[in-house]
C-alpha cells in the first residue's frame, strides 16, 4: 500500500451521522478522512427563504435533547439554530379508531422543548461548515467501488482509481450500505409492506409548536411543526406511513383530493390545509445488522439499523451510535491503542446493539398493536393511553427516556 494514502480512520458517508462522527474523531486527534459521493458545493449550498410549502426540504428529523447535546459538543448545534429549526414543546398522540389520547408537555419535564424539528439538509450543511475548518480531509464527489483487508489495514477503492487506506473504516453509507455488503456483515430484515409519504403542508391554524400523531389501522400519520424565518407557525412536515396499496392510491391523487384525504386523516386538528408541496414516497423496511463490527471495520447509523418512522427515532439512534463510538475511541486514544483494537470495537457493539434492538422491538410492537382491529386490542390500547395520560410521573419518565435524558 505504498502508493495509497493512509489515515487512522476513514468514514464513508457524509450524511448527518457520518459527518458528525468524522468531526468528533478529528477533534480527538485522529487523522480522519471523510468520503462523500456528493459535491462539497452542493452540501454547503444556502437554503432559500421560505415563501411557500415548496421551499422546505422534504426530509426532516426530530432531534432529541440527547442528540442536541452531542451536536452542541461538536460545535454544530450553533449552526443548526442559526438557520431554520423548530423546537416543539408538546406532543399529542391519539388512536384514530378509538378514544385514547395522550399529551406530552416539555413544561412538565422542566425542559425547554421535547425536541427540535430540523430539515436534514440544514443539519448536514451545519456539519459541513465545520468540516471546512476542521482537520477532517474531505474526499467528495466520488463513489466508493470496493473495500478489502490488506494486512492490518483496510483499503477502499474509489471510482476515479484512487485507493485509500485506514486502520479503521467506518461505514455510514446508509440503509443499503455497499460497504456492509462487501465486508460480508449479514442483516436480519423484513419489509413492512408500507410506504412513508412525506411532504410539507400549510395549515389554517397554528401548529402551536406541537407534534401531532394519529394512529390508524393502515398506519400512523405525523404532523411535525416547522418554523420559517419570520416565525410563521402554519407549516408542518408530514410523514404518513400507509400500507403499500393505500400509499399508491394516495400518491396517485391530485393535490386537491390528496389534501381532502389528509384533512380527514388528521381530523382537522389544525383546521383546513391551505397548500401542499410535491409528495415523495419511500418504502419502509426494517434492517438490523447481526454484527456491527469486523476486523478494522464498524457500522453506524442506518448502515447498522433502520427502523419504522412512527416514533421519529431513526436519526437519534444514529447519533447514539456516534456518541458511544466517540467515547470508546477517545479511551483508545488515551491508552495508545489502535482505533481498530478488537476490544474497543467490541465494547461499542455491546453498548449499542442491545439498545438499538430494544427500540426496534418496541416500535414493532407499537405498529402491531395499532395495526390490528380486534375489539380486545382496541379496548386495551385506548384504555391504556387514557390511563397513562393521567399518570404524570410515569408518562414523564417515558418522555424523558425518548428525549435521551437521564431519569
GIZI-V987828 format. One record per pair of residues at least 12 apart in sequence whose C-alpha atoms are under 7 Angstrom apart, sorted by the first residue. I is the first residue (numbers start at 1). J is the second residue. If there is no record, write none. Layout:
# GIZI-V987828
[[I	J] [I	J]]
This chain:
# GIZI-V987828
[[4	163] [4	164] [4	165] [5	164] [5	165] [6	164] [6	165] [6	166] [7	31] [7	32] [7	33] [7	165] [7	166] [7	167] [8	30] [8	31] [8	32] [8	166] [8	167] [8	168] [9	31] [9	32] [9	33] [9	166] [9	167] [9	168] [9	169] [10	32] [10	33] [10	34] [10	166] [10	168] [10	169] [10	170] [11	33] [11	34] [11	35] [11	169] [11	170] [11	171] [11	172] [12	34] [12	35] [12	36] [12	170] [12	171] [12	172] [12	173] [13	35] [13	36] [13	171] [13	172] [13	173] [14	34] [14	35] [14	36] [15	124] [16	123] [16	124] [17	172] [17	301] [17	318] [17	319] [17	322] [18	172] [19	127] [20	127] [21	322] [22	34] [22	136] [23	131] [23	136] [24	74] [24	326] [25	326] [26	135] [26	136] [28	330] [32	136] [32	137] [33	136] [33	137] [33	138] [34	136] [34	137] [34	138] [34	139] [35	138] [35	139] [35	140] [36	139] [36	140] [36	141] [36	142] [37	140] [37	141] [37	142] [37	143] [38	140] [38	141] [39	140] [39	141] [40	140] [43	125] [44	125] [44	128] [44	129] [50	228] [53	200] [53	201] [53	202] [53	275] [53	276] [53	277] [54	277] [57	119] [58	198] [58	199] [58	200] [59	119] [59	120] [60	117] [60	118] [60	119] [60	120] [61	117] [61	118] [61	119] [61	120] [61	315] [62	115] [62	116] [62	117] [62	118] [62	312] [63	115] [63	116] [63	117] [63	316] [64	114] [64	115] [64	116] [64	316] [64	403] [64	404] [65	115] [65	403] [65	404] [66	403] [66	404] [66	405] [67	316] [67	319] [70	323] [76	126] [76	127] [79	126] [80	122] [80	123] [80	126] [84	227] [84	228] [84	229] [85	116] [85	117] [85	118] [85	226] [85	227] [86	116] [86	117] [86	118] [86	225] [86	226] [86	227] [87	113] [87	115] [87	116] [87	117] [87	209] [88	113] [88	114] [88	115] [88	116] [88	209] [88	210] [88	211] [89	105] [89	106] [89	112] [89	113] [89	114] [89	209] [89	210] [90	104] [90	105] [90	106] [90	114] [90	209] [90	210] [90	211] [91	103] [91	104] [91	105] [91	210] [91	211] [91	212] [92	104] [92	211] [92	212] [92	213] [93	212] [93	213] [93	214] [94	213] [94	214] [94	215] [95	214] [95	215] [95	216] [95	382] [96	214] [96	215] [96	216] [97	216] [98	382] [99	382] [100	382] [100	383] [100	385] [100	386] [101	385] [101	386] [102	385] [102	386] [102	389] [103	389] [109	396] [114	403] [115	403] [117	225] [117	226] [142	158] [142	159] [143	158] [143	159] [144	156] [144	157] [144	158] [144	159] [145	157] [145	158] [145	159] [147	179] [147	182] [152	167] [153	165] [153	166] [153	167] [153	296] [154	166] [154	167] [154	168] [154	169] [154	296] [167	296] [167	339] [167	340] [168	296] [168	297] [168	339] [168	340] [169	296] [169	297] [169	298] [170	297] [170	298] [170	299] [171	298] [171	299] [171	300] [171	303] [172	299] [172	300] [172	301] [172	303] [173	303] [174	302] [174	303] [175	302] [175	303] [175	306] [176	303] [177	303] [185	289] [185	291] [186	289] [186	290] [187	287] [187	288] [187	289] [187	290] [188	287] [188	288] [188	289] [188	290] [189	286] [189	287] [189	288] [190	285] [190	286] [190	287] [191	284] [191	285] [191	286] [192	284] [192	285] [193	243] [193	244] [193	284] [194	241] [194	242] [194	243] [194	244] [194	283] [194	284] [195	241] [195	242] [195	243] [195	244] [195	247] [195	281] [195	282] [195	283] [195	284] [196	239] [196	240] [196	241] [196	242] [196	281] [196	282] [196	283] [196	284] [197	239] [197	240] [197	241] [197	279] [197	280] [197	281] [197	282] [198	238] [198	239] [198	240] [198	279] [198	280] [198	281] [199	237] [199	238] [199	277] [199	278] [199	279] [199	280] [200	235] [200	236] [200	237] [200	238] [200	276] [200	277] [201	235] [201	236] [201	237] [201	273] [201	275] [201	276] [201	277] [202	234] [202	235] [202	236] [202	273] [202	274] [202	275] [202	276] [203	234] [203	235] [203	270] [203	271] [203	272] [203	273] [203	274] [204	234] [204	270] [204	271] [204	272] [204	273] [204	274] [205	234] [205	270] [205	271] [206	233] [206	234] [206	270] [207	225] [207	233] [207	234] [207	270] [209	225] [210	225] [211	223] [211	224] [211	225] [212	224] [214	266] [215	370] [216	370] [216	371] [217	370] [217	371] [217	372] [217	373] [218	242] [218	243] [218	371] [219	241] [219	242] [219	243] [219	371] [220	240] [220	241] [220	310] [221	239] [221	240] [221	241] [222	238] [222	239] [222	240] [223	236] [223	237] [223	238] [223	239] [224	236] [224	237] [224	238] [225	237] [255	276] [259	273] [284	308] [286	306] [286	307] [286	308] [287	305] [287	306] [288	304] [288	305] [288	306] [289	304] [289	305] [292	304] [292	349] [293	345] [293	349] [296	340] [300	318] [300	321] [301	317] [301	318] [301	321] [302	318] [307	360] [308	363] [317	356] [321	352] [324	348] [325	348] [328	344] [328	348] [332	344]]
